[in-house]
Amino acid sequence: MTFRLGVDVGGTFTDILLINEQTGETHRYKTSSTQQDQSIGVLHGVEQACLAAGVAPSEVREILHGTTVATNAILEQKGSRVGLVTTRGFRQILQIGRSFVPGGLAGWIIWPKPEPLADLEDTVEVIERVTTAGTVLTPLDEEDVRIQLGKLKKKGIEALSISLINSYANGDHERRIHEIALEELPGIPISRSSVILPELREYERTLTTVANAYVQGMVSRYVGNLEDKFGAADIDATLSILRSDGGRVSGKIASENPVSLLLSGPAGGVTGAVWAGEQAGFTNLLTFDMGGTSTDVALVQGLAPRIGRETRVGDLTVRATSVDVRTVGAGGGSIAHVPPLTQALRVGPQSAGATPGPASYSRGGTEPTVTDANVVLGYLPAQLAGGEVGLDADAARTAVQVISDATSLDSVEAAAEGIINIVNENIYGALKLVSTQQGFDPRDFSLMAFGGAGPLHANALGILTGAWPVIIPPSPGVLAAYGDATTSLRNESARTLVRPFSELSDSKLADLFEELEASAMETLLEAGLDAADLTVGYSADLRYYGQGFEIPVEVQRNAFNGSGSTGGTGLDALRTSFNTEHERLFAFLLDNEHELVTARVTVNGPRPGVASVTLETGGTDASAAVTGRRNIWIQGQPAEAFIYDRNLLLSGNVVAGPAVITEMDSTTMVLPGHTATVHPQGSLLIRPLDATAKD
């Protein structure tokens, strides 16, 4: 027997999923995250998952990991001290930025401008210049380079970034500076913009390269610690890290290009949602992953997550391909409070996290949280995470009573329900960001809810969005780990052109795509994959001539016939795709000529094969799975709900609300007037009683 491990580290819990590659059988484990060193919690979870399954650690063949190490380094400002080398005359490139101030017209008054990741005192200029066409205008002065690097050495920098003007068109000068830096700054990790982001726009390219250098030391140390701990525990498995775009890379590549990992954690959840949606027969999904600290939402169309060209973490926005995930500070640990000035109930974004955690965890927390509200309402069992966390109902009531006392709400139950309603509205607002504000109607999608807290709030979010059915996948609390364990190796290659369509031909683009394809395939072939098993995707960033932004569109490779005609099918396909997307986003088209800015090729390896599990067939009667009854508070009044054990439900069983469905890693709430039907592959499909089933 061989096994694969999916590992997802969240702000509160670390989720472990052990998969038998032959049978598809899974074993789940949740443990508290150890933010001071995530590798401690990961190793503990892996060992406990293997112990519970009766599997020797040596039988684990692969470990696929979604991590927030790079994200936390940015958010907590704990990255390396970075030195920046740029072209003479551009030393203040990070300070000038794009002159963008978030917020309203007077937003600059209250906006604290974030400090650049590379200080001005750690930025040096070198004598060189390349044109946008890639020709050398001013040769590189190597003696000057050594002098400038010497200055950075005296400053005590811990990482070096190199970003020269127009190096996307010709990276020779950056390559030579790298070679000199290896001599002058031995042992210092180096990031080059012509490697990290060989694309147009010097500020974004520089910022992304500096961000890569900023987190590189922490990520490489973490990967090294993890591999050392696995080795000491007799776990001889290949380690892969999930990228922000839902693909995965080896630990070595992740250490070299960590800027591609900034949304590694949320991407795992979306990847797992795609797998679960495919199993249940639903291709268009709104997903929300609600954990202990935050909720991540995304949109999936045709089993393909929406992909963006930017990654945003806190105040930092870098040019790195990622799943289009939006995050809101609404999790099980989000703290409810009543500001004295407004006397209006608020929930989040502050979180109790894993330490001290909600008041009901009895770990020192006293402030009321979303989890405490769910305990007061009777929605949660006495223990979470398979017994890892016990819940103190009295402590939860004491904490939520503070909210009742500070407002006009007449009972602790009313206060708890108010907390739940507000956090649901916060998540609904995030879901609108990826749906209605992008031109999509939520009613055309199904809602996939996962994460430890997601299924508790799923039915209510279905009512708000009108997205039916609401899908609760198998093992929802560890679905992100499932996504980690079922994703494929991926690599990407891109090149900036900035050419109007009148200067392009199908044959030129065909040659360019072929060259980029060979470059993107190289890493995957070195990893031992067969070229015949690789799938290739082609896309381009397009705009109208004179426009200041691009829209990424996909195209089929066979659309380019190589005839050399400017009116060939390939360019026509790009033009049509761009017009369709532009009209969907902005509701108008222009007569301007189209312009190709960047061509991009993405290569994916085969998705790991995991045998699906089919449940035993039963009738609609789910009474055999009832384990008890519980008094709950719902929709402003007390009610009695049946408690179901999800592990005892059979395919075809129908659970009528109000009901609470429990399992090791999550709890599902079915509201009155709704039913949850068990799908043969294990998902729960929640619909209103009067809803027409979707095909």
N, C-alpha and C positions, 0 to 999 in steps of 0.2 A: 504494500500500500504506500502511496505517496500523498502528501498533503501540501496545501497551499494556505498561507496565512494572510489575511487582510488586517491591517492595523490602522486605526484612525484616532488621532489625538485631538480631543476637543478641550474647551476651556474648563470643563468640569469633569468629564469622564473620558477615559481611554477605552475604545471599543476594539475587541478582538474577535475575529471570525476565522475559525479553522474549517477548511473545506477538504473533504475526501475527494480527490480528483476522479476516482473511479466510480463512486456511487452517488456523488453529489450531496452526501450527508454533511450537515454542518453542526458545529459546536460553537456556542457563543459565550463570551465572557466580558464583563464590564468591570473596570476598576477606576478608582479616582486618579485623575491626572496629577502628575508631579511636575509642576511648572518650573521648579528650580532646576530640574534636569529631566526632560521628558523621557529619556532613555530608561530611567529607573522604573517608571510606571509601565512602559512598553514591555520591558523584560519580565516584570512581575505578571502582567496580563498574559503574555505568551506562555510562560511556564504554567500558570494556573489553567489556561485553556487546554494545554497538552495533558496536564494531570487529570482534569475532569473528563477528557475524552479517552483516557487510557492510551495516549499516543506518545511514543518516545520522541524527544526533541530532534533526534537524528533523522526521523522520518519526514521532517518538514523540508520540502525541496525549494520553495520560494517564499519570500516575505515581501509583500507589496504594501507600501506605507504612504499614507497621507499625513503630512506634518504641517504644523503651524510655527516651526522654529523661525523661518525667514520672516513670516508675518509678525511674530512677536518682537523680533529684533527691530523692526521698523516702528511698531506701535510703542514699544517701551524705550526706544532710542538707545539700544544697547549694542549697536553694531560697532564695527572697527573704525578707527580714525583713518580717514581716506585722504590720500593725496591725489590731486588731479593735474594732469599734463594736457595743455591745450595749445592752440595756435596763438602766436603773438597777436595781441589786440583783442583777444576774446577771454581774458582772465575772469571777467565778471559775468560770464554767461549764466551761471546758476543764480546769481543775485538779481539779474534783470528778468529772467524767466519769460513769461508770456503776458505779464501785467494783468493777470486775471485775478479778480477778487470775488469770492463766492458771496452769495446773498443778494440783497436788494441794492437799490441805488446808493444808499449810504452804508453799505456793508463794510467798507474800508475802515469806518470809524471804530468798529468793535472787533474786527478780524485781526487776530494775532498772526502775523506772517510767520510761517514756519521757517526755521533755520535750515539752510542747505545741508545736505549730508556730507559735503566736503567744504570745509571752511575756506574763506578767501585767503587766509594766511597759509593754507596748505595747497594753494593752487599756483602753478607756475606756467609760464609761457615759453614756448620754444620757437626758434626761427625756422619757418617752413610755410608753404602754402600750395594747395592743390586746387585746380578749378573744378567746376561741377561736371566737366567732361572727363575728369580723371588725369588730366595732364599736369605735370609739375610746373608750377609758376615760380616758386622759390625753393631751391634744394634744401634738404634738412641739414642743419648745422649740428653735427654730432658732438663737437666740442662743447657747444652751448647746452646740448642735452645733458651731458655729464655734469656740467655745472649746476643746472637746475635740479637734477636728481639728487645731487649732493645737498642742496638746500632742504629738500624734503626729508632726506635721511636724518639731518640734524633736528628736524621738527619732531621726529619720532613717529612717523606714520606707520600704520599697521597693514595697510592695503593700498595698492596703486591702481588708478584708473587713467586710461589714455583715450582722449577724445579730441581728434583734430577736425578742423573744418573741412567738409567735403570728403572725409575719409571713406564714406560709403561708396564713392566712385573709384577710389584708389587707396587701399590700405597699406601700401608699402612703407610709408613713413611711420605709421603706428607699429608695424611689424619690427622695424629697425629699432625704434625706441624700446620696445619690449625686450629685444635682444640685449640692448645696452643696460636696461634696468636689471636684468638677471645678473649682470656683472656688478653693478653699483649697489643694488638693493637685494642681496641674496636672502632667500627665505620669505620674501614679501609676495603675497598673491597678487596677480596682475590681471586686470580686465581691460580688453580693447574694444572700442565701440564698433570697429569694422568686423568684429567677430560676434559680439553680443547683439548688436542691432545695426546691420549694414543698410540703413534706410535714411531717407530724406528727413530734414528738420534737425538742426544741430542741437537745440535745447533739449528736445525729447530724447535724442540719442545720447547726449551727455548725461542727462539725469538718470536714464536707465542704466548706463554703464557704471555710474557712481553708485547707484543703488545695488548693483550686482557686487561691487567691491565691498560695500558697506556690510552686507550680510554674509559674504563668502566665508569669512573666518568662522563665524558661529555655526553655519551649516556644515562646513567641512569637519569641524570638531564634533558636532553632533553625530554625523554619519560615521565618523571614526569610532566614537564611543559606543555607538550601537553595534557596529561590527565586532568590536572587541568584546562587548558583553555577550553577544550571541556566540562568539567563539568559545568564551569561557564556560558557557552553559551547554556546550556540545551541540549547538545549532549550526550545522554546516549548510546554510541556505543562501541563495542568491538574493541580495537586497535590491529592490527597485523602489524609487520614489515617484509619487504621482505629481505630474505637472499641473499648472493652472488650467490648461486646456483639456484636461481629462485623459491625456496620454501618460505614459510612464517612461522613466529613464533610469539608467543604472545609478548606483550611489556615487560613482566617480564623476559622471557627467553632471549629476545634481550638484555636486560640490563645486564644479567649475562654472556652472551657469545657474546659480540659485535664484536669480531674479525671476526665473520661469516657475518658481515654486510658491509665489506669494499667495496664491489662492489654491494651494494644493489640497487643503482640508475640505473646503466647500465643493471643489471639483469632484471629489470622491463620492459625495452624496448624490450629485446629479448623474454621475456615471452609473451608480447603483439604481437610481430611479429609472433610467433608460432600460436597464436590464429587467427590472421588475415590471415596467410597463409593457415591454415586449412579451414577457411571460403571460401577462394578463390580457393581451390583445388590444392595448390602447397605445396609440402612436403620438398623440398630441397631449402634452402634459404641462400643467403648472405645478412646479414642485416647491415645497417648503420644508426645510430641515430645521426643526426647532430643538435646540439643545439646552444646556444649562445657562449659557451666557448670551447667546444671540440666535437669530433666525436668518437663514440664507434662503433666498428665493430665486428661481430661474424658470425659463420657458424652454420647452422641448417641442420641436415641430418635426413630425415624420421620424421620430426616434433619434433626432439629431439636436443636441443642445445648441442654443444660440451662442455663437462665438464672437467675442469682441477683440479689438486690436489694442485695447488698453486695460491695464490692471490698476485698480485703485485700492489702496490700503491707508486708512486714516487720511492725512492731508497729502499723501504721496500718490501721484498718478504716473505710471511708467508705461512705455510702449512694449507690452509683452502680451502675446496672445493668451486669452483666457476664456473660460466659460463665462457668459454674461450673468454673473451672480450679483445680486444686491443684498446687502446685509442691514438688518435693523436690530437695535439693542433690545430684543424681546425674547427672553429665554425663561426657563424654569427658575433661574436664580435672580431674575430682574426684580429690583427692589421697588415696592410701592411707597409713595410718599405724598404728602400734602403740603405744598409750599405755603408758608404763612401769608404771603402777599396775595395769592389768588384764591386760596382755600379750595382749589380744584384738585381732584385726585389725579396723580400722574404715576406711570409705571415705566421704569427704566430711564435712560439706558444703563444706569449704574447696576452692577450685579454683585451678588454675594459670592459667586463663583463656587469652587469646591471647598475653599477655606475662607471664612468660617462656614459658608453655605447657608441655606435657608434655616430659619429658626427650628423647623421640624426635624432637621438633621441632628440636633443636639450636639453640635460641635462648636458652640460658642456664638453662633449667629443669633441676633435678636430682632433684626429688621424684617418686616413682612415682605414676602416674595410671592411670585406667581405659584410656585410649588406649595407654599403654605396656604394660599387661597384654594387650591385644588384639594388639599387635605381637609380644610374646613368644610368644603362642599361635599365631601365624601367620595370624591372621584378616584382617589388613590388607595392602593392596598397598604398594609402595615409596613411592608418592606419593599425596597427598590433594588434593581440590579442583582436579582437572584440572592438577596440577603446581604449584599455588600453595604447597603444603607438602610437603617431603620428609621421610621417616621414617628415623631412624637406629636400626636394630635393636640394635646393640651398646649404645648409650646406654640404650635401653629395658631391656635385660637387666641392665645395671649398676644402674639405679634400682630395679627390682623385686627384685633380689638382696637389697637392704636389708630388704625384708619377709620374705624367706625366712630371713635371718640372725636376725631378731628374733622369729621364731616357731619352732614345732616342725615346720614344713613342710620336707620333705626335698629340694625342688628349686625352681628359679626358676619352672618351669612350674606346679608345684603352688601356689606363691604367687600367680602370675598368675591361675590358675583360681579361687583363693579370692577374689581381688579382684572378679572378674566375678560370682561367685555372690552376694557380699554386695551389690553394686550392683543386681543383679537383684531381690533381696529388698527392697531399699529402694524400688524402683519398684513392685513388687508391693504394698507397703504403701500407697503413694499411690493405686494403682488401686482398692484396697479402700475408700478414703475416698469415692470417687465411685460405687461400685457396691454392695457388700454393706452398707455403713454407711448407704446411702440406700434400702435395701430392694430392690435389684436383684441378680439372680443373674448373675455374669459369663458363665456358660455360655449365657445367652440372647443374647449379643452376639458380634460379631466384633471382633478386635483390630486396630486400624490403627496401624502403627508408622511414624514418619517422623522427620525431623531427621537431621543428619549421622551420629549414632551409633545412632539407633533401630533400623534394620534388623539391625544386628549382634546385638542383644539380643532381637529380636522373637520368634524361635522359642522361646527359653527362657521368655519371659514368657507365651507361649501355653500352655506346659506347666503353669506355675504357676497361671494363671487358668482354664484349661479353655475359653478363648474361641477358637473356631475358625470359619472359617479366620483365620489371621494374614494381614493384607493389607499388602503393601508397595506403595504407590502409585507411579506414574511420578514420576521426579524427587523422591524422598523427601527429599533434603537441602535442597531449596528449596520444599517444599510450602507452607510458611508464606507465601512470596512469591507462590505460586500463589493461595492464599487471599486475600491482599491484592488481587491483580489480578482476582479474580472476585467480589468482594463488591459490594453495592449501597449507594446512599445511604440513610441512615436518620435518622429523627428521632422523638422521643418527647415526649408531653405527659401530665402527671399532675395530679391534684387530690385533696387529702385531704378526706374528708367526716366520717368516724366516725359512722355512722348504723346503728342496728339495722335488720334487714330489715323490721320492722313499720312503720318510718317511711319506707320506700322503696316505689316502684312501678316497673313496667316503663317507663312513659312518662317518669318523672323520670330514670331511668338512661339511657334512649334519648337524651333531650335533652342530658344531660351528655356521653355518648360522642360525640355529634354535635359539640358545642362543642370537645371535646378533639381530635377528628379534624381540625377546621378549623385549630386552632392548630398541630398537628403537621405538617400538610401545607404550611403557609405557607413554611417554609424550602426544601422540596423544589421547590415551584412557582417560587420565586424563582431556583432553580438551573437553571430551564429545562425541568424535567420536565413531562410531560403528566399531568393528573389521572387520565386513563383508564389510565395505565401504573402507577399506584401501588397497592400492596396494603396493607391495613390490618388490624392485629391488636388485639384488645380483651382486657384482663385487669383483674383487681381483686385487691387484697390483702385477704383475709378472715381472720376469727378468730371464735371463740366469744365471746359477750358475757362480759367479765371476764377474758379471756385476755390475756397480756402480750406476745404475738408474733403475727405474721400469716403466712399462707401465700398466695403468689401463685397464682392460677388463671386459666386462659384461658377465654374464652366467645365464641361466635359472635354477631356483631351481629344476625343475623336472628332470634335467640332472643327479642329484645325486640319485642313486638308493638305497644307504644305504647297499649295499651288503658287503662292507668291502674289496673289491678287489682293488688293486692298479691300475688296468687297466680299471676301470669302466668308464662309459660314462661322468661323471662329470669332472674328470681330463682330459679326452680326449678333452672335449669341451673347457676347459680353455686353453689347449695347442694349439688347433687349432686357437682359437681367438687371442691368443698372437702372434702366427706365422704370421697370416694375418696382424695384426696391425704393427708388427715389419718390415715386408717386405714392407708395404706401406710407412712407415716412412723412412726406411734406405736402402731399395732395396736389402737386403740380409738376410740370416738366418744362425744360427750357429748350430753345433751339440751338444753343451753343454746341460747339464741337465737343466730343468726348475725349478724355485724356486718361491714359494709363499711367499711374504713378509707380506702383509696385506690383511685381508678379511674385507669386508665392506657390510653393509646392509642399504638401504635407504627405508624409509616408507613414502608414500604420502597419504594424505587424499583426499577426493573427490574434484574435481575442482568445484568452485562455478558455479551454473547454471545461465547463462545469455542468455535470448532469443535473437536469431539473428534477425536482421531487414532485410527484403527483399524489395528492391526498386520496385516501379511500373515500369512495362515494357513499353518501348518506342521503336521507330525505331532507325535507325542509325543516323538520323538527330538530331543534338544537338543544332540547332539554337535557340530554345526556351530558352536556358540557357545563351545566349549571352547578356551581359550587356553593351557592348561598344567595342571600339577599342582603341588601344594605339600604339604610335610609340615607337619601341624598337630598340636596337642595338644588332645584333646577327651575329656571325660568320664573324666579320669584316666589317659589313655593316648595314645600317639602314633597317628596315623592319616594316611592320604593322602587329600587332597581334590582334586577337580577344580575348576579355576578357570574361570568363565564370564564372558563379556562380555555384559552385559545388553542392549546395543545390537544384538547379533546374535540375540537370542532372538525367536522367532516365536510367534504366537498358537497355543495348544495344546501348546507344548513343555512337557515335564515334567523337572524337575531333581531328582534323588534325592540326599539327603544321605549322607555329609557333603560339602558343596559351598560354595564361596565365589563369590558373584555380584558383580562389580565394575561400577561406573559412575562418572561424573565426580564426583558429589556425595555418594555414599554407598556402603556395602558391606553386602551381605546375607549372613547366615550361615544355611545350612540344615543342621540337625542330623541325625545318623544316625536312621533310622526315620521320616523325614519327607520329603515331596516338595513342591516349589514348582511350581505350574501357572501358565502365562502366560495371563492373561485377554485377550480381544480388544482391550480398551481399554488394555492395558499393565501392569495391576497383577499382582503375583505373589501367588498364593494358596497359603499354606503350610498343610499339614494332616498329621496323623499318617497313616502308611500304612494303618492299620486304621480311620480315621475315615470316617463317613458324610457325604457332601457336603451342605452346607446349601443349601436352595433360594434 
